[in-house]
């Protein structure tokens, strides 16, 4: 009779046994009809309110061609742009919720070349995905996924991927960030603002940021490397343009990434938008010669005097819409490079995301209602 396995051998056997059981369960689930819950949203007839609902889903069909079947381990929550979906003619009775996913590959189609079963991956489901990321298993085209570094946790991967893409799009592709540039990042304590600050610092830029509350101000002042200046907008006394011009010796900043702007005077602004946002004239004033203004305000309106001022400065305005990567097949290779680089920087500690405590799937409905109203600060992630 052979000798009994030692402690290390026993641990290895237990691990192998667990893997075998998990695979057997996955195979068994694939053979029988299994129902899973997924989160969807339903829009009212007036298109003003949306309701989040869990729907039962039957097991997915066989994985074909370039598609990967993914066991979701974490899914981050982001605000849904219902207006964009309507403009893209993507309206449905029930629309899937959750797109930033990280998980384990269960099965691959016959034409998949980058992944194999058991790979750990992360990615962003496309706008027209039929599967909600807030579900145990999803199908996704391999061109929307990259490998997850081993030392990165599931919540970190899912919670960083989209803000990383947005920061890259804004600072690299729309404003050509380079060492020595001065950058103003509005609302730096937000999930996007935090990643943008870290990316700008990594590229050797001098970063200025704004804070909307005392808590945000304290958070930004603790960041390392240190910010050149934190402008506290919570008390209504600080002036963004004056502070930036003072910090740059009157030259103005090279790059601005806003978090929304006021288009009108405070008296004319809708009550819902009355928050510490700079006026569009302030942004134009603080821009330096040849500066780049990257805006998240999709309805930005510039009057002739505004345009003339930008013309005199040789400045540019660009709109941050990270969905362009999903809408253009031509840019697919560049998009995958961004996803890979975001994960590499997360693994290396360059990116340190603002994540809230992970929540279980059954809390996703209530959390999405909060996220949709833009009431959360940290990135919320559902962990399976």
GIKAJO-V450234 format. One record per residue. N is the residue number from 1. RES is the residue in one letter. PHI is phi in radians with two decimals (none if undefined). D_CENTER is the distance of its C-alpha to the mean C-alpha in Angstrom with 2 decimals. Layout:
n=[N N]
res=[RES RES]
phi=[PHI PHI]
d_center=[D_CENTER D_CENTER]
This chain:
n=[1 2 3 4 5 6 7 8 9 10 11 12 13 14 15 16 17 18 19 20 21 22 23 24 25 26 27 28 29 30 31 32 33 34 35 36 37 38 39 40 41 42 43 44 45 46 47 48 49 50 51 52 53 54 55 56 57 58 59 60 61 62 63 64 65 66 67 68 69 70 71 72 73 74 75 76 77 78 79 80 81 82 83 84 85 86 87 88 89 90 91 92 93 94 95 96 97 98 99 100 101 102 103 104 105 106 107 108 109 110 111 112 113 114 115 116 117 118 119 120 121 122 123 124 125 126 127 128 129 130 131 132 133 134 135 136 137 138 139 140 141 142 143 144 145 146 147 148 149 150 151 152 153 154 155 156 157 158 159 160 161 162 163 164 165 166 167 168 169 170 171 172 173 174 175 176 177 178 179 180 181 182 183 184 185 186 187 188 189 190 191 192 193 194 195 196 197 198 199 200 201 202 203 204 205 206 207 208 209 210 211 212 213 214 215 216 217 218 219 220 221 222 223 224 225 226 227 228 229 230 231 232 233 234 235 236 237 238 239 240 241 242 243 244 245 246 247 248 249 250 251 252 253 254 255 256 257 258 259 260 261 262 263 264 265 266 267 268 269 270 271 272 273 274 275 276 277 278 279 280 281 282 283 284 285 286 287 288 289 290 291 292 293 294 295 296 297 298 299 300 301 302 303 304 305 306 307 308 309 310 311 312 313 314 315 316 317 318 319 320 321 322 323 324 325 326 327 328 329 330 331 332 333 334 335 336 337 338 339 340 341 342 343 344 345 346 347 348 349 350 351 352 353 354 355 356 357 358 359 360 361 362 363 364 365 366 367 368 369 370 371 372 373 374 375 376 377 378 379 380 381 382 383 384]
res=[X X X X X X X X X X X X X X X X X X X X X X X X X X X X X X X X X X X X X X X X X X X X X X X X X X X X X X X X X X X X X X X X X X X X X X X X X X X X X X X X X X X X X X X X X X X X X X X X X X X X X X X X X X X X X X X X X X X X X X X X X X X X X X X X X X X X X X X X X X X X X X X X X X X X X X X X X X X X X X X X X X X X X X X X X X X X X X X X X X X X X X X X X X X X X X X X X X X X X X X X X X X X X X X X X X X X X X X X X X X X X X X X X X X X X X X X X X X X X X X X X X X X X X X X X X X X X X X X X X X X X X X X X X X X X X X X X X X X X X X X X X X X X X X X X X X X X X X X X X X X X X X X X X X X X X X X X X X X X X X X X X X X X X X X X X X X X X X X X X X X X X X X X X X X X X X X X X X X X X X X X X X X X X X X X X X X X X X X X X X X X X X X]
phi=[none -1.31 -1.20 -1.19 -1.14 -1.28 -0.99 -1.16 -1.14 -1.13 -1.10 -1.15 -1.13 -1.09 -1.09 -1.08 -1.11 -1.11 -1.08 -1.10 -1.11 -1.07 -1.17 -1.12 -1.12 -1.11 -1.14 -1.09 -1.13 -1.23 -1.49 -1.96 -1.36 -2.06 -1.81 -2.27 -1.63 -2.30 -1.65 -2.29 -2.17 -2.17 -1.70 -1.23 -1.10 -1.52 1.09 -1.69 -2.12 -2.16 -2.06 -1.70 -2.43 -1.52 -2.16 -1.32 -2.17 -1.40 -1.06 -1.25 -1.20 -1.01 -1.29 -2.10 0.81 -1.64 -1.65 -2.07 -1.66 -2.11 -1.49 -1.29 -1.84 -2.75 -2.49 -1.48 -1.79 -2.36 -1.08 -1.67 -1.53 -1.15 -1.14 -1.13 -1.06 -1.17 -1.17 -1.52 1.01 -1.90 -1.22 -2.41 -1.11 -2.27 -1.88 -1.12 -2.04 1.70 -2.24 -1.53 -2.14 -2.38 -3.05 -1.94 -1.24 -1.64 -2.72 -2.29 -1.29 -1.14 -1.83 -1.25 -2.05 -1.70 -2.34 -2.50 -0.92 1.45 -1.17 -1.69 -2.34 -2.57 -3.11 -2.13 -1.11 -1.19 -0.99 -1.64 -1.07 -1.49 -1.83 -1.40 -1.13 -1.49 -2.74 -1.16 -2.36 -2.37 -1.87 -2.61 -1.14 -1.09 -1.30 -1.86 -2.18 -2.39 -1.25 -1.54 -1.05 -1.07 -1.43 -1.54 -1.33 -1.06 -1.09 -1.11 -1.09 -1.18 -1.39 -1.90 -1.02 -1.33 -1.13 -1.11 -1.09 -1.12 -1.12 -1.08 -1.04 -1.19 -1.57 -1.67 -1.54 -1.77 -2.30 0.94 -1.02 -2.59 -0.98 1.56 -1.27 -1.73 -2.25 -1.83 -1.99 -1.26 0.92 -1.16 -1.51 -1.28 -1.05 -1.20 -1.03 -1.07 -1.15 -1.12 -1.07 -1.14 -1.19 -1.12 -1.10 -1.07 -1.51 1.49 -1.52 -1.71 -1.94 -1.99 -2.49 -1.98 -2.15 -1.70 -2.71 -1.10 -1.07 -1.11 -1.07 -1.14 -1.09 -1.15 -1.25 -1.51 -1.12 -2.28 -1.05 -1.24 -1.33 -1.13 -2.82 -1.97 -1.73 -1.50 -1.67 -1.22 -1.64 1.35 -1.66 -1.26 -2.02 -1.05 -1.07 -1.08 -1.09 -1.20 -1.14 -1.13 -1.17 -1.77 1.17 1.49 -1.42 1.53 -1.57 -1.42 -2.41 -2.16 -2.01 -1.54 -2.13 1.89 -2.40 -1.49 -1.62 -2.23 -1.25 -1.05 -1.18 -1.68 -1.31 -1.00 -1.03 -1.14 -1.76 -1.34 -2.38 -1.18 -1.87 -1.31 -1.34 -1.01 -1.15 -1.10 -1.09 -1.10 -1.13 -1.45 -1.22 -1.49 -1.10 1.26 -1.28 -2.11 -1.89 -1.80 -1.98 -1.73 -1.48 -1.25 -1.88 -1.00 -2.10 -1.97 -1.40 -0.88 -1.10 -1.11 -1.09 -1.13 -1.11 -1.12 -1.09 -1.09 -1.52 1.12 -1.59 -2.19 -2.12 -2.24 -1.80 -1.50 -2.29 -1.19 -1.24 -1.04 -1.18 -1.37 -1.63 -2.21 -1.21 -1.12 -1.60 -1.06 -1.10 -1.15 -1.09 -1.11 -1.09 -1.12 -1.00 -1.11 -1.18 -1.05 -1.17 -1.13 -1.25 -1.17 -1.14 -1.43 1.53 -1.17 -1.66 -2.26 -1.20 -1.52 -1.90 -1.45 -1.10 -1.02 -2.14 -1.37 -1.03 -1.17 -1.64 -1.13 -1.06 -1.14 -1.15 -1.14 -1.10 -1.19 -1.09 -1.11 -1.50 1.04 -1.74 -1.61 -1.86 -1.42 -1.26 -1.70 -2.23 -1.63 -1.96 -1.65]
d_center=[57.76 54.71 53.53 50.89 47.43 46.58 43.66 41.28 42.51 42.20 38.56 37.89 39.74 37.79 34.46 35.82 37.10 33.74 32.09 34.98 34.71 30.97 31.67 34.67 32.74 30.11 33.06 34.83 31.88 31.69 35.41 35.47 33.75 31.04 29.08 25.57 23.69 20.48 18.67 19.05 19.28 22.41 22.90 26.13 28.75 28.10 24.35 23.87 22.91 20.97 21.99 20.16 22.55 22.95 24.79 26.85 26.09 28.70 28.09 26.48 28.88 29.69 27.05 28.11 27.88 24.47 22.70 21.67 22.15 19.62 20.28 17.02 16.94 13.60 11.00 8.09 8.65 7.07 9.70 11.65 13.09 16.57 18.25 16.52 17.41 20.92 21.26 20.32 22.97 20.72 22.11 23.45 25.32 22.65 19.12 16.99 14.12 11.18 9.45 7.33 10.69 12.87 16.61 20.09 21.70 24.68 26.13 25.79 27.41 30.44 28.75 25.74 26.27 23.29 23.14 25.73 26.04 24.91 22.26 19.11 16.06 12.29 10.45 8.84 11.72 13.06 13.68 17.24 16.82 19.74 18.42 16.12 13.74 15.37 18.57 20.45 20.75 19.03 20.00 17.78 19.00 19.10 17.62 14.09 14.46 15.23 17.15 15.79 17.83 20.44 19.94 16.23 16.09 14.49 12.42 11.34 10.40 8.43 6.88 6.02 5.53 2.52 3.13 6.21 6.69 6.53 8.78 10.87 11.40 12.50 14.60 15.97 16.44 17.02 18.80 20.16 19.59 22.56 24.44 26.30 24.27 23.71 20.24 19.55 16.09 16.36 15.27 14.54 14.35 11.17 7.97 7.03 10.81 11.41 9.57 11.16 14.42 14.51 14.03 16.67 18.97 18.78 19.95 22.78 21.95 23.39 20.77 21.52 19.31 19.97 20.05 20.39 22.36 24.62 22.29 19.47 22.25 23.45 20.09 19.68 23.31 22.88 20.31 21.92 22.56 23.66 22.50 25.28 25.20 23.45 24.40 24.85 24.54 25.23 29.02 29.24 31.44 29.27 29.03 26.02 28.05 31.00 29.04 27.25 30.58 32.32 29.89 30.24 33.98 33.84 32.10 28.73 25.27 24.17 20.52 18.90 15.24 15.72 13.98 16.52 20.27 23.53 25.47 28.70 30.83 30.20 33.11 31.70 28.02 27.03 27.07 23.55 22.26 24.61 22.30 22.39 21.24 23.26 25.43 24.84 28.18 27.03 24.25 26.86 29.36 27.35 26.31 28.54 30.48 28.35 25.20 21.82 20.13 16.53 16.02 13.55 16.82 17.43 21.00 22.02 25.82 27.81 31.56 34.07 34.59 30.85 30.83 34.06 32.72 29.75 32.37 34.58 31.82 30.76 27.20 24.42 21.81 18.68 16.17 12.43 11.56 9.05 10.86 13.85 13.08 13.50 16.49 18.37 20.02 21.61 18.48 17.64 19.05 17.18 13.81 14.86 15.92 12.55 11.10 14.30 14.25 10.90 12.54 15.80 14.76 13.26 16.61 18.60 17.41 16.15 12.70 13.34 10.34 11.28 11.50 13.94 16.60 15.77 17.50 19.54 19.07 21.83 19.99 16.93 18.80 19.52 16.11 14.54 17.29 16.31 12.61 13.96 16.36 13.81 15.98 13.79 12.97 11.51 8.62 10.71 11.17 14.09 16.27 19.03]
